[in-house]
Amino acid sequence: MVVVMTPEATDADIDAVAERVRANGGEAFVSRGTVHTIVGLVGDTERFKAIDWRQMQGVDHVIQIGKPYKMVSRDLHPETTVVKVGTVPVGRDTFTLIAGPCAVENPEQTMRAIRAAKDAGATIVRGDVYKPRTSPYSFQGLGEQGIEILQEARREFGLPVVIEVVDVSQVAHVADVADCIRVGTRNAQNFELLKEVGLANKPVMLKRGLAMTVDEWLQAAEYVAQRGNSEIILCERGIRTFEPSTRNTLDLGGMAVAQHESHLPVIVDPSHAVGKRHLVAAMARAALAAGADGVMVDVHANPEQAMVDGAQALLPEEVVALGGQLAAIAEALGRQMNR
């Protein structure tokens, strides 16, 4: 059950609803949107049903939602949410290209990748400084040094930046310097981390876990939304199946289900889905044709020398060509590409 407040509701009105929930043995989670504030109710539903919430000051209406993900459900919010990363809107009315290095390795490599991304029409930069790796002996990222490189790139190219966090201790600092915080595949069900990014005052990109069902993915997003942050972008990046010919299996059907069930925008990461450079552009085009709200691709000028995922990184000229193809497909479909 959720209580939707009127646009005119005061902090005192919201606090009164939350206190009423607590008085009935429940917990209240407040999510403040641009128009409405929503109070999620956790506890004995039968007790809550007995309360005439509409008689309380500032309450607009009450919605009964039977799904385990209430705040991110389309039942609560029929219109698709538009999430702004910096000044760039990510949502159903536009198509967004996000591109950049999978990992920040050094200033020259990063600047070349981001320059190519911008030339391709990307309006948001990806670049990671903390890398959760399968092997403890693999490159783990540059950390603070990498953040400084990304800040310089943002000053030079004027594009907002998405940075992944892998630990609760990193959230506050990354929130200060990034335009969007990403929770990666390996942490998609790290619930303490999800709660922490939910408290940060920045948009959150949540990748789908390797073996997550769509239902589990949306419940993970609920952890973020329940802490008051509904500025969430979902990212389909392939799931682990029996098929070994690609790194993972890109689930565009799951992407479409997530769009149908949730009001959150959903983008696709074909680079990590297929893991092979020659397949990335085709899957990016397919994602756009299937209705994705954006794609995120890796770029590297010297993939053979890349410290992370070189096999899937597009060359600068390849990402520029892909950008032109995506713009043409978007136009044919009557969609506007972010520029």
Backbone hydrogen bonds in HBPLUS format (Angstrom, degrees):
<---DONOR---> <-ACCEPTOR-->    atom                        ^
c    i                          cat <-CA-CA->   ^        H-A-AA   ^      H-
h    n   atom  resd res      DA  || num        DHA   H-A  angle D-A-AA Bond
n    s   type  num  typ     dist DA aas  dist angle  dist       angle   num
A0041-LEU N   A0001-MET O   3.03 MM  40  5.61 164.7  2.06 167.2 164.8     1
A0002-VAL N   A0063-ILE O   3.02 MM  61  5.43 156.8  2.08 151.2 158.5     2
A0063-ILE N   A0002-VAL O   2.97 MM  61  5.43 164.3  2.00 155.6 160.8     3
A0003-VAL N   A0039-VAL O   2.82 MM  36  5.04 166.8  1.84 148.4 151.7     4
A0039-VAL N   A0003-VAL O   2.81 MM  36  5.04 168.4  1.83 152.1 156.2     5
A0004-VAL N   A0061-HIS O   2.84 MM  57  5.39 166.8  1.85 171.3 174.3     6
A0060-ASP N   A0004-VAL O   2.79 MM  56  5.61 154.7  1.85 146.6 154.6     7
A0061-HIS N   A0004-VAL O   3.23 MM  57  5.39 155.5  2.29 139.3 146.3     8
A0005-MET N   A0037-THR O   2.86 MM  32  5.33 171.3  1.86 175.7 175.4     9
A0006-THR N   A0058-GLY O   2.80 MM  52  5.51 163.5  1.83 151.0 154.6    10
A0009-ALA N   A0006-THR O   3.06 MM   3  5.23 165.1  2.08 111.6 116.3    11
A0013-ASP N   A0010-THR O   3.09 MM   3  5.08 118.8  2.48  93.6 108.3    12
A0014-ILE N   A0010-THR O   3.06 MM   4  6.43 160.2  2.10 152.2 156.7    13
A0015-ASP N   A0011-ASP O   2.85 MM   4  6.05 160.1  1.89 148.7 154.7    14
A0016-ALA N   A0012-ALA O   2.94 MM   4  6.09 146.5  2.05 140.7 149.4    15
A0017-VAL N   A0013-ASP O   3.16 MM   4  6.50 151.5  2.25 145.6 152.0    16
A0018-ALA N   A0014-ILE O   3.01 MM   4  6.31 165.4  2.03 153.2 157.3    17
A0019-GLU N   A0015-ASP O   2.86 MM   4  6.03 154.5  1.92 146.6 153.7    18
A0020-ARG N   A0016-ALA O   2.99 MM   4  6.16 147.3  2.10 139.4 148.0    19
A0021-VAL N   A0017-VAL O   3.02 MM   4  6.36 151.0  2.11 148.9 156.5    20
A0022-ARG N   A0018-ALA O   3.05 MM   4  6.37 161.0  2.09 148.7 153.3    21
A0023-ALA N   A0019-GLU O   2.86 MM   4  6.03 150.1  1.95 144.7 153.3    22
A0024-ASN N   A0021-VAL O   3.05 MM   3  5.26 142.0  2.20 100.8 112.0    23
A0026-GLY N   A0021-VAL O   3.00 MM   5  5.28 157.8  2.05 142.5 139.5    24
A0025-GLY N   A0022-ARG O   3.01 MM   3  5.10 150.2  2.10 114.6 112.6    25
A0027-GLU N   A0042-VAL O   2.80 MM  15  5.11 155.8  1.86 147.9 156.3    26
A0042-VAL N   A0027-GLU O   2.98 MM  15  5.11 161.6  2.01 156.8 158.0    27
A0029-PHE N   A0040-GLY O   2.98 MM  11  4.96 159.5  2.02 140.3 146.8    28
A0040-GLY N   A0029-PHE O   2.76 MM  11  4.96 168.9  1.77 151.2 149.4    29
A0031-SER N   A0038-ILE O   2.81 MM   7  5.17 164.6  1.84 158.8 163.7    30
A0038-ILE N   A0031-SER O   2.83 MM   7  5.17 168.7  1.84 154.3 155.2    31
A0033-GLY N   A0036-HIS O   2.89 MM   3  5.27 146.0  2.00 140.9 149.5    32
A0047-ARG N   A0044-ASP O   3.14 MM   3  5.52 124.1  2.46 105.8 118.5    33
A0048-PHE N   A0044-ASP O   3.27 MM   4  6.66 157.3  2.33 148.6 155.0    34
A0049-LYS N   A0045-THR O   2.88 MM   4  6.15 150.4  1.97 152.0 160.5    35
A0050-ALA N   A0047-ARG O   3.19 MM   3  5.39 135.0  2.41  98.7 110.4    36
A0051-ILE N   A0048-PHE O   3.12 MM   3  5.48 159.8  2.16 109.8 116.1    37
A0055-GLN N   A0052-ASP O   3.14 MM   3  5.85 162.5  2.17 117.4 122.9    38
A0056-MET N   A0053-TRP O   2.93 MM   3  5.50 162.7  1.96 117.7 123.5    39
A0059-VAL N   A0056-MET O   3.28 MM   3  5.88 166.8  2.30 137.0 136.5    40
A0073-SER N   A0070-LYS O   3.33 MM   3  5.19 154.7  2.40  97.4 104.7    41
A0263-HIS N   A0072-VAL O   3.23 MM 191  6.16 149.8  2.33 142.5 150.9    42
A0076-LEU N   A0073-SER O   3.20 MM   3  5.58 141.6  2.35 104.4 112.9    43
A0077-HIS N   A0073-SER O   3.35 MM   4  6.66 155.9  2.41 139.7 146.3    44
A0074-ARG N   A0261-GLU O   2.90 MM 187  5.66 156.3  1.96 138.9 134.8    45
A0081-THR N   A0263-HIS O   2.67 MM 182  5.62 160.6  1.71 150.6 156.8    46
A0083-VAL N   A0090-VAL O   2.97 MM   7  5.14 158.1  2.02 150.3 145.4    47
A0090-VAL N   A0083-VAL O   2.75 MM   7  5.14 151.8  1.83 140.8 150.7    48
A0085-VAL N   A0088-VAL O   2.87 MM   3  5.15 158.8  1.91 151.0 149.1    49
A0088-VAL N   A0085-VAL O   3.03 MM   3  5.15 161.2  2.07 125.2 123.9    50
A0095-PHE N   A0336-GLN O   2.83 MM 241  6.22 133.4  2.05 145.8 154.0    51
A0338-ASN N   A0095-PHE O   2.87 MM 243  5.88 163.4  1.90 148.4 153.3    52
A0096-THR N   A0293-ASP O   3.18 MM 197  6.49 154.6  2.25 126.2 132.7    53
A0295-VAL N   A0096-THR O   2.98 MM 199  6.53 145.0  2.11 160.1 170.4    54
A0123-THR N   A0097-LEU O   3.12 MM  26  6.28 146.4  2.24 162.4 166.7    55
A0098-ILE N   A0295-VAL O   2.86 MM 197  6.08 162.5  1.89 161.8 165.7    56
A0297-VAL N   A0098-ILE O   2.91 MM 199  6.46 150.3  2.00 154.4 158.4    57
A0099-ALA N   A0124-ILE O   3.19 MM  25  6.74 152.9  2.27 158.1 158.0    58
A0126-ARG N   A0099-ALA O   3.17 MM  27  5.50 154.4  2.24 107.8 114.1    59
A0299-VAL N   A0100-GLY O   2.87 MM 199  5.13 138.7  2.04 125.6 129.5    60
A0104-VAL N   A0128-ASP O   2.92 MM  24  5.79 168.7  1.93 155.9 154.2    61
A0110-THR N   A0106-ASN O   3.10 MM   4  6.17 163.7  2.13 155.9 160.9    62
A0111-MET N   A0107-PRO O   2.90 MM   4  6.02 167.4  1.91 156.6 159.9    63
A0112-ARG N   A0108-GLU O   3.04 MM   4  6.17 162.4  2.07 152.2 156.7    64
A0113-ALA N   A0109-GLN O   3.16 MM   4  6.29 159.6  2.21 143.9 149.4    65
A0114-ILE N   A0110-THR O   2.98 MM   4  6.19 162.0  2.02 153.0 157.9    66
A0115-ARG N   A0111-MET O   2.87 MM   4  5.92 154.3  1.93 146.0 153.5    67
A0116-ALA N   A0112-ARG O   3.11 MM   4  6.26 160.1  2.16 144.2 149.0    68
A0117-ALA N   A0113-ALA O   2.96 MM   4  6.20 151.6  2.04 141.8 150.3    69
A0118-LYS N   A0114-ILE O   2.92 MM   4  6.14 160.0  1.96 150.3 154.2    70
A0119-ASP N   A0115-ARG O   3.00 MM   4  6.24 158.8  2.05 147.0 153.1    71
A0120-ALA N   A0116-ALA O   2.95 MM   4  6.16 137.0  2.14 142.0 153.6    72
A0120-ALA N   A0117-ALA O   3.16 MM   3  5.08 126.9  2.46  91.5 105.4    73
A0122-ALA N   A0117-ALA O   2.93 MM   5  5.32 155.8  1.99 158.0 150.4    74
A0121-GLY N   A0118-LYS O   3.00 MM   3  5.16 153.8  2.07 104.8 113.2    75
A0125-VAL N   A0160-PRO O   2.86 MM  35  6.12 171.5  1.87 162.8 165.8    76
A0162-VAL N   A0125-VAL O   2.85 MM  37  6.17 153.9  1.92 165.7 174.5    77
A0143-GLY N   A0129-VAL O   2.88 MM  14  4.89 162.3  1.91 136.7 135.6    78
A0131-LYS N   A0140-GLN O   2.89 MM   9  4.66 166.0  1.91 127.8 123.8    79
A0138-SER N   A0135-SER O   3.22 MM   3  5.50 169.3  2.23 111.6 114.9    80
A0146-GLY N   A0143-GLY O   2.96 MM   3  5.32 121.3  2.31 106.6 121.1    81
A0147-ILE N   A0143-GLY O   3.10 MM   4  6.51 147.5  2.21 148.1 158.0    82
A0148-GLU N   A0144-GLU O   3.10 MM   4  6.42 155.8  2.16 151.5 156.7    83
A0149-ILE N   A0145-GLN O   3.17 MM   4  6.51 150.3  2.27 142.8 150.6    84
A0150-LEU N   A0146-GLY O   3.01 MM   4  6.30 158.0  2.06 150.0 155.4    85
A0151-GLN N   A0147-ILE O   2.92 MM   4  6.16 152.4  2.00 149.6 157.4    86
A0152-GLU N   A0148-GLU O   3.10 MM   4  6.33 152.7  2.18 142.9 149.4    87
A0153-ALA N   A0149-ILE O   2.98 MM   4  6.28 151.6  2.06 144.8 153.2    88
A0154-ARG N   A0150-LEU O   2.87 MM   4  6.12 152.9  1.94 148.1 155.1    89
A0155-ARG N   A0151-GLN O   3.05 MM   4  6.33 152.6  2.13 142.5 149.5    90
A0156-GLU N   A0152-GLU O   2.97 MM   4  6.24 151.9  2.05 145.4 153.2    91
A0157-PHE N   A0153-ALA O   2.85 MM   4  5.94 167.5  1.87 157.0 159.6    92
A0158-GLY N   A0154-ARG O   2.79 MM   4  5.04 140.9  1.94 130.7 139.5    93
A0179-ASP N   A0161-VAL O   2.93 MM  18  5.31 151.7  2.01 146.7 155.6    94
A0163-ILE N   A0180-CYS O   3.14 MM  17  6.57 158.5  2.18 163.4 163.4    95
A0182-ARG N   A0163-ILE O   2.84 MM  19  5.71 161.6  1.88 135.1 134.7    96
A0165-VAL N   A0182-ARG O   3.00 MM  17  6.26 152.8  2.07 174.0 167.6    97
A0170-GLN N   A0167-ASP O   3.02 MM   3  5.60 160.3  2.06 117.7 123.8    98
A0171-VAL N   A0168-VAL O   3.25 MM   3  5.59 155.6  2.32 111.8 118.3    99
A0174-VAL N   A0170-GLN O   3.06 MM   4  6.15 170.9  2.07 162.6 165.5   100
A0175-ALA N   A0171-VAL O   2.85 MM   4  5.93 158.1  1.90 155.6 162.2   101
A0176-ASP N   A0172-ALA O   3.23 MM   4  6.44 134.1  2.45 135.7 146.4   102
A0176-ASP N   A0173-HIS O   3.05 MM   3  5.16 131.8  2.29  97.8 111.0   103
A0177-VAL N   A0174-VAL O   3.08 MM   3  5.27 134.3  2.29 101.2 113.2   104
A0178-ALA N   A0174-VAL O   2.77 MM   4  5.63 157.8  1.82 166.0 168.6   105
A0181-ILE N   A0203-PRO O   2.93 MM  22  6.31 165.1  1.95 159.3 157.0   106
A0205-MET N   A0181-ILE O   2.73 MM  24  6.11 159.4  1.77 150.5 156.9   107
A0183-VAL N   A0205-MET O   2.78 MM  22  6.18 161.7  1.82 170.8 176.7   108
A0207-LYS N   A0183-VAL O   3.01 MM  24  6.23 179.9  2.01 177.8 177.8   109
A0187-ASN N   A0184-GLY O   3.07 MM   3  5.48 143.6  2.21 108.6 119.1   110
A0188-ALA N   A0185-THR O   3.27 MM   3  5.17 169.9  2.28 107.2 108.6   111
A0190-ASN N   A0187-ASN O   2.97 MM   3  4.82 164.3  1.99 113.0 110.8   112
A0193-LEU N   A0190-ASN O   3.04 MM   3  5.45 120.1  2.41 107.6 121.9   113
A0194-LEU N   A0190-ASN O   2.99 MM   4  6.30 156.4  2.04 152.7 160.4   114
A0195-LYS N   A0191-PHE O   2.96 MM   4  6.15 156.0  2.02 145.2 150.9   115
A0196-GLU N   A0192-GLU O   3.08 MM   4  6.28 154.5  2.14 140.9 147.7   116
A0197-VAL N   A0193-LEU O   2.97 MM   4  6.29 163.5  2.00 157.1 160.0   117
A0198-GLY N   A0194-LEU O   3.02 MM   4  6.11 138.6  2.19 137.5 149.1   118
A0199-LEU N   A0196-GLU O   3.06 MM   3  5.29 143.7  2.20 101.6 111.8   119
A0200-ALA N   A0197-VAL O   3.17 MM   3  5.02 143.3  2.31  93.7 104.4   120
A0204-VAL N   A0231-GLU O   2.86 MM  27  6.30 160.1  1.89 160.0 166.7   121
A0233-ILE N   A0204-VAL O   2.77 MM  29  6.19 157.4  1.82 154.1 160.6   122
A0206-LEU N   A0233-ILE O   2.80 MM  27  6.18 158.4  1.84 161.6 169.0   123
A0235-CYS N   A0206-LEU O   2.92 MM  29  5.87 149.4  2.02 146.1 139.9   124
A0208-ARG N   A0235-CYS O   2.95 MM  27  6.16 142.9  2.09 169.9 162.0   125
A0212-MET N   A0209-GLY O   3.32 MM   3  4.97 176.0  2.32 104.0 105.0   126
A0240-ARG N   A0210-LEU O   2.79 MM  30  5.48 163.7  1.81 150.7 152.8   127
A0217-TRP N   A0213-THR O   2.99 MM   4  6.24 153.4  2.06 148.3 156.2   128
A0218-LEU N   A0214-VAL O   2.95 MM   4  6.23 158.6  2.00 154.4 158.8   129
A0219-GLN N   A0215-ASP O   3.00 MM   4  6.25 147.8  2.11 142.7 152.1   130
A0220-ALA N   A0216-GLU O   2.93 MM   4  6.17 143.7  2.07 142.0 151.5   131
A0221-ALA N   A0217-TRP O   3.08 MM   4  6.46 151.5  2.16 142.9 150.5   132
A0222-GLU N   A0218-LEU O   2.97 MM   4  6.24 137.1  2.16 135.6 147.7   133
A0223-TYR N   A0220-ALA O   3.13 MM   3  5.39 133.0  2.36 101.1 112.4   134
A0224-VAL N   A0221-ALA O   3.05 MM   3  5.29 124.6  2.37 101.1 114.4   135
A0225-ALA N   A0221-ALA O   2.99 MM   4  6.35 166.9  2.01 155.3 158.4   136
A0226-GLN N   A0222-GLU O   2.73 MM   4  5.71 155.2  1.79 150.0 156.4   137
A0227-ARG N   A0224-VAL O   3.18 MM   3  5.57 145.4  2.30 106.3 115.6   138
A0228-GLY N   A0225-ALA O   2.92 MM   3  5.32 157.2  1.97 117.1 119.4   139
A0234-LEU N   A0265-PRO O   2.95 MM  31  6.22 167.2  1.97 164.8 160.8   140
A0267-ILE N   A0234-LEU O   2.80 MM  33  6.20 165.1  1.82 161.2 161.0   141
A0236-GLU N   A0267-ILE O   2.92 MM  31  6.31 161.0  1.96 158.7 153.5   142
A0269-ASP N   A0236-GLU O   2.83 MM  33  6.16 160.4  1.87 161.2 162.7   143
A0239-ILE N   A0249-THR O   2.95 MM  10  5.24 156.2  2.01 132.4 132.4   144
A0249-THR N   A0239-ILE O   2.82 MM  10  5.24 169.6  1.83 148.7 152.3   145
A0247-ARG N   A0274-VAL O   2.93 MM  27  4.96 178.0  1.94 117.2 117.2   146
A0248-ASN N   A0273-ALA O   2.73 MM  25  4.94 136.6  1.92 162.0 160.3   147
A0255-MET N   A0251-ASP O   3.09 MM   4  6.46 146.5  2.21 139.2 148.7   148
A0256-ALA N   A0252-LEU O   3.04 MM   4  6.31 156.8  2.10 143.2 147.9   149
A0257-VAL N   A0253-GLY O   2.98 MM   4  6.30 151.3  2.06 146.2 154.5   150
A0258-ALA N   A0254-GLY O   2.92 MM   4  6.15 161.1  1.96 149.7 154.3   151
A0259-GLN N   A0255-MET O   3.02 MM   4  6.34 151.1  2.10 146.7 154.7   152
A0260-HIS N   A0256-ALA O   3.00 MM   4  6.24 146.9  2.12 141.7 150.7   153
A0260-HIS N   A0257-VAL O   3.06 MM   3  5.01 117.4  2.47  93.5 109.2   154
A0261-GLU N   A0257-VAL O   2.87 MM   4  6.08 157.9  1.92 157.9 163.4   155
A0262-SER N   A0258-ALA O   2.95 MM   4  5.74 147.1  2.06 142.9 150.5   156
A0293-ASP N   A0266-VAL O   2.88 MM  27  5.58 168.3  1.89 163.8 159.7   157
A0268-VAL N   A0294-GLY O   2.96 MM  26  6.35 149.1  2.06 135.9 143.7   158
A0296-MET N   A0268-VAL O   2.87 MM  28  6.28 142.7  2.01 149.6 155.3   159
A0274-VAL N   A0270-PRO O   3.07 MM   4  6.09 172.9  2.08 151.7 150.8   160
A0275-GLY N   A0271-SER O   2.94 MM   4  5.57 148.2  2.04 141.0 151.3   161
A0279-LEU N   A0276-LYS O   3.01 MM   3  5.67 160.7  2.05 122.5 128.8   162
A0277-ARG N   A0311-ALA O   2.90 MM  34  5.98 136.4  2.09 161.7 149.2   163
A0280-VAL N   A0277-ARG O   3.22 MM   3  5.43 147.3  2.34 106.2 115.0   164
A0283-MET N   A0279-LEU O   3.14 MM   4  6.35 160.5  2.18 154.9 160.3   165
A0284-ALA N   A0280-VAL O   2.90 MM   4  6.14 146.2  2.02 150.4 160.9   166
A0285-ARG N   A0281-ALA O   2.93 MM   4  6.20 159.1  1.97 152.9 157.8   167
A0286-ALA N   A0282-ALA O   2.94 MM   4  6.18 152.6  2.02 142.0 150.2   168
A0287-ALA N   A0283-MET O   2.91 MM   4  6.06 149.6  2.01 138.9 146.6   169
A0288-LEU N   A0284-ALA O   3.14 MM   4  6.45 159.6  2.19 148.0 152.2   170
A0289-ALA N   A0285-ARG O   3.00 MM   4  6.28 164.9  2.02 150.3 154.6   171
A0290-ALA N   A0286-ALA O   2.86 MM   4  6.05 140.7  2.01 143.8 154.7   172
A0292-ALA N   A0287-ALA O   2.94 MM   5  5.41 165.8  1.96 153.2 148.6   173
A0291-GLY N   A0288-LEU O   3.02 MM   3  5.23 156.4  2.07 106.3 113.9   174
A0314-LEU N   A0298-ASP O   2.96 MM  16  6.10 166.6  1.97 136.9 134.1   175
A0300-HIS N   A0314-LEU O   2.99 MM  14  6.16 159.5  2.03 157.1 159.5   176
A0305-GLN N   A0302-ASN O   2.90 MM   3  5.58 150.8  1.99 121.9 130.3   177
A0306-ALA N   A0303-PRO O   3.06 MM   3  4.94 160.2  2.11 102.5 108.8   178
A0312-GLN N   A0309-ASP O   3.36 MM   3  5.90 156.8  2.42 112.4 117.8   179
A0313-ALA N   A0310-GLY O   3.22 MM   3  5.24 154.2  2.29 104.3 111.8   180
A0318-GLU N   A0315-LEU O   2.94 MM   3  5.07 124.1  2.26 102.4 118.0   181
A0319-VAL N   A0315-LEU O   3.02 MM   4  6.35 155.6  2.08 163.6 170.2   182
A0320-VAL N   A0316-PRO O   3.13 MM   4  6.36 154.1  2.20 147.0 154.2   183
A0321-ALA N   A0317-GLU O   3.08 MM   4  6.22 157.0  2.14 138.1 144.1   184
A0322-LEU N   A0318-GLU O   2.93 MM   4  6.14 156.2  1.98 144.6 151.5   185
A0323-GLY N   A0319-VAL O   2.93 MM   4  6.12 153.1  2.00 143.0 149.8   186
A0324-GLY N   A0320-VAL O   3.25 MM   4  6.60 153.2  2.33 146.5 152.1   187
A0325-GLN N   A0321-ALA O   3.09 MM   4  6.43 154.1  2.16 147.8 155.2   188
A0326-LEU N   A0322-LEU O   2.87 MM   4  6.12 163.2  1.90 159.9 163.8   189
A0327-ALA N   A0323-GLY O   3.06 MM   4  6.23 155.0  2.12 143.8 150.5   190
A0328-ALA N   A0324-GLY O   3.11 MM   4  6.34 154.3  2.18 144.0 150.2   191
A0329-ILE N   A0325-GLN O   2.98 MM   4  6.26 160.8  2.01 152.3 157.4   192
A0330-ALA N   A0326-LEU O   2.85 MM   4  5.98 163.6  1.88 150.9 155.9   193
A0331-GLU N   A0327-ALA O   3.02 MM   4  6.18 157.4  2.07 142.9 148.8   194
A0332-ALA N   A0328-ALA O   3.01 MM   4  6.25 156.2  2.07 144.9 151.4   195
A0333-LEU N   A0329-ILE O   2.98 MM   4  6.22 141.9  2.13 146.7 157.1   196
A0333-LEU N   A0330-ALA O   3.18 MM   3  5.12 125.3  2.49  92.7 106.6   197
A0335-ARG N   A0330-ALA O   2.77 MM   5  4.91 162.2  1.80 155.4 150.1   198
A0334-GLY N   A0331-GLU O   3.07 MM   3  5.03 156.8  2.13 101.3 108.4   199
